[in-house]
Amino acid sequence: MNQPATIAALGAGRMGRGIALAFAYAGHPVWLLDVKPRDPASALARQRDAQAELAATLDAMVALGAFPAAETPAILARIRYADRPESAKGLAEADFVFEGVPEVMGAKREAFAFAGPLMRPEAVLASTTSTMLVTTLAGLVARPERFLNAHWLNPPHIIPLVELSPHPGTAPEARAALIALLEGIGKVPIECAAAPGYIVPRLQSLIMNEAARMVEEGVATPEAIDKATRYGFGFRYANMGVVEFIDYGGNDILYYASRYLAQALGSERYASPPIVARYMHEGRNGLREGRGFYDFTGIDVNAYKQEALGRMLGMLNHLGLQRPPGSVLRQSQSIITEERHE
């Protein structure tokens, strides 16, 4: 029987702690490594802070019914903490190392230089950076063929998505091994090119800036925007991908809506990219025409729509907003009955 892979989180900050929890929860032995040089008192204080936060996070999950409290000691026992002088053992044992030091090039360079000579040659090294390209960082590591970026979203022990970005020199077996590892703990790894912002940060930066802009312009209150996000925008895209929704609604609708907004608001930031106009003129408007960004040839359209409806109804139930037929009428009748008895 194969033993679970040993994981090292290089950096004991928020990201390292969350990654450690994700793997320890799934049953992996984990090293949480604080590789920043510190005096003994500071190192001990950092360790106590990390251990207290790990325990508090698990307690919060237990309180919300995520798992029985009896599991907590075993999860914590799988996480071994080490400061810089004691990190060599953890790095030597690790099958996978996730670098999560601060987003400063000097800190990355120093961490890679420290860890490289201590790691096993076959170990996979992944940077969790959200801002630096894998093609830049690959030049800093000892074995670039075993290196790629793995961008986790906060909180990493909860959110399923991990954005992977290999560089041209990443060995296919290293990439495959990391994907298998992540899928094995219930994560959803996706791959993207080495481009600024990956996928999620690039999308969310536009959304967050536009939300702030609407507050600034007096379009809506922060509370109204957040309700619109949770019960409209977020609700929709939690059940249907952004590109999928373009095809579902119609690429031509996006084209005309974008033109209107660009003109009405006087800003080219709303203009659609050339691919939208090209697809529209090619008749690739999505589901109703059989192809768009996706190819719907051979798809049972009614079954697909039924599945999409099921996803949305599931989210409605999750939010506690699903109501039985005639619920308003029954409520009104109940009120009338009560008034008659008074």
N, C-alpha and C positions, 0 to 999 in steps of 0.2 A: 504493500500500500504506500503510495507516494505521500510524503509529508508536505504540509502546506509551505509555500515559499516564504522565506524570511524577508521582511520588508524593513528598510531604513528610511526614516524621514529626516532629511538633512536640513536642520533648522527647526527649532522648537517653538516657533511662534504660532499664530492662529492657524495657518495653513497646515503646518507640520502636525499640530495636535489633532486637527480634524481628519487628516489622512491616517494618522495613527489609529484613531478611533474607528474609522471605516474598515480598516484591515483587521484590527483586533476583534471587532464585533463579529466579523465573518469567520474568525478562527485562526488567523495568521499570527505568528510571532512577529513582534514589531520592536524596532529600536527607534526611540525618539532622541535625536542627537542635537544637542546645543553646541555648535562648533564655533561660536563666537568666543574669543579670548576674554576671560573674566577672572577677577580675583576670587579666592575660595568662598568668601561670604556672598558675593553677588551670584556666583554659580549655584550655591545652595538655595538662595532665595528664588532664583529662576526655576530651579527644579521643583520646589514646593509650590510655586505658583502654577506651574504646568500640571502637576499632579492634582492639585485642588480643582483646577478648571476641568480636567478630564472627568473627575468624580462628579462634579456638579452637573456637567453636561449629561452624563449617564443618568443621574438622579432625576433630572428634568424629563428625560425621555421615559423613564419608568413611571413618573407621575402622570404622563400623558398616555400610558398604556402601551408603549412601544414594545416592551418586553418585561418579563418578571424581574423583580428586584434581586432575586436569588442569582441571576446571571451576572450581575455587576462585578462581583469580585473576580470571576474568571476572566472577564473582558479586560479589567485593569491589570490583572496578573500577566497578560500577554504582552503588555507594553513595558519595555525596559528603558529606563532613562539613562543617558550618559552625557556628561559635559565633554568639552574638547579633549582633555587629557585621556578620557576613558572611551573615546569614540572609535578607536582603532578596531576593537573587537566587533562592534556592531557593523562597521563597514566591511570587515573581512567575512562576516557571516552572511551578509545580505545578498539575496538574489536580485532584488530590485531596489534601487535607491531613488527617492524622490527629493530633489533639491527644492527648498522653499525658503531660501534666505531673502533679505530685502531686495527690492527692485532697483538695485544700484549695480552698475557694471563692475565696480571694484569688489563689491561683496560677492558677486557671482564668480568672478575670476579667482578670488581667494578660496572660496568654498570648493571649487573644482580642483584647484591645485592641491588643497589639503586632502580631499577625498580620493582623488585618482590613484595615487600610489598605494592606498590601503584597500581598494576594492578588488574583488576577484575579476580576472579578465573577462569571464563570461557574464558578469552581472550587467543588467540593463540600468542605465542612468537616464532619468527623465527630469527635466526642469519644469516646475509648475508656473513659470513666469507668465504674466498676463500682458506684458508689454514688449518683451525682447524676442526677436526672431530666432528660430532654431538655426538658421543659416549663419547668424552671427555668433551664437553661443557654441556652435559645433567646433569652432576654432580654438576654444578654450579648454576642451576636454581631452583626456589622454587617449580615449578610444572612441572616436566619433562614430564608428560603425555600430556601436552599442548605445547610441544617444539619440533622443528625440524630445520634443516638448510634450507635456501632458498638462493642459490647463484645466484645473478643477474649479468649480464654482462654489462660492461660500454659501452655506456651510458645507464643506466637502463630505462630511459623514452622512449628510441627508440628500443633497441634490444628486440625481443619478448621472447627469451628463459629465463627460470628460472629453475635452477637445484635444485630439492628438495632431501634432504637426511634425512629421519626420522631415529630414533634409535629404538631399540626393544621395548622400553617403550612408544613410541609415540602412543597416542590414535587414532584409525582409524578415528574417527569423526573429530579430529583436523586436520589430514592430508587431509581429504576430504574437510573440510571447506576452507583450504588454497588453494587447487587446484581450487575449485569453485570461490574463490575470484579472483585469478590470471586470470583464463579463462574469468571471467566477464569483465576484463579491456583489453582483447585482448592479454594476454600473453600466451606463450606455455610452461606450466610446464611439466617437465619430472622428473622421479625418478631414483635415483642411490643409490648404497650401500654406506655405510660410508667408503670411500677409499680415500687416498690422491690424490688431483688433480681433483676430480669429473670426468667429461667427457671432457668438453671443455678445461680447463687448462692443463689436461694431454696430450691431443692431440696437443694443440698449442705449448706447451713447446718443444716438439720434432721438430715441424715444424720450429719454430723460431730459435732454436739452429742450425738446419741443414742449414737454410738460412745464418746465421752468419758464419757457417763453410765454406760454398761455397765462401763467400766473402773473407775469410781468405786464402783459397786455390787458389784464383784467378780463380775460375771456371766461375764466372760471376759478373757483376757489381751489386750493390744494385738496380739500376734502372731496369736492366734486370730481376732480380729475382722478383721484385715487379710487373713488367708487366706479368711475367709468372704466378704469383699468382693471379692477378686480372682477366686475360683473359684466363687462363687455369685451374689451380688448383682450385681457388676460384669459377670460373664460373661453373665448373663441380659439385662441392660439394654444391653449392647453390641450385642446382636443383635435386641432387641425393645424398642421404646419403652415407657415407663412406662404411658402411657394405653392403648397397644396391648395390653400385658400384662393390664391390668384386663379388657378385653374377651375376651382369649384364655382367661383362667382363669375369669372370671365376676364381674360386678359384685356379685352377691349374696354371693359368697365374701368379697370385700373388706368388705362391709357387716357380715357376721357376725364375721369375724376382728377388725375394728375394735372392735366392741362387746365382744368377749371381752377384748381387750387393755386397753381402757379400764377395764373392771371389775376385771380381775385385777391390773393395775398401779396402779389407783386414780388414774388421770390422764386428764383429758379431752383431752390432747394426742394421744391415739390415736383419738379419736372421728372418724368420717367426716363430711365436709361434707354439707349437705342434698341436694346433687345426687345423691349415691350412693343414699340412701334413695329419693329421687324416681324415679330410673331403675329401681331394683329393683321398686318397686310398679307402674311402668308396663310391666314386662316387658322392659325394655331391659337385659338382663344380658349382652349381648355376642355372641360368635360363635355359640353354640349356639342363640340365639333370633333371629339375623339382624340384630340391631341393639343398639347400646350407646352408647358415646361415638362409635363409628364406625358407618356404615351398611354392612352386609355384603350387602345385597340385590344379587343378580346376581353375587356373588363365587363362584368355584369354590373351595369350602372345602377340598377335598382338595389342590388345587394350592397354596393358601395355606399349609396346614400343611406341605406338602412343602418350600416355599420357606423357611419358618421353621426347619424341621429342618436344611436345608442351611446356613443362616447359623450355627446352633449347632455343626454338625459342622466348619465352617470355623474357628471359634474354637477348638474342641477341638484341631484339627490345629496351629493357630498356637501353642498353649500346649505342644505336644508331649505331649498326654495321650491322643490317640487310639491305641487298641491294636487289633491284629487279633483276630478271633474266636478264642477258645481260647488266647489268649496265656499266661494263667496256667497252664493245663493243660500247654502245651508247655514252659513254664519248669520246672514241677514234674517233668516227665518227664526234662528235661535234667539236673536236679539228681540225680535217682535214677540215671540212667545214669552220671554222673560218680562217684557214690558206689560203684557196683558195680565200676568200673574201678580204684578206689584199693586 
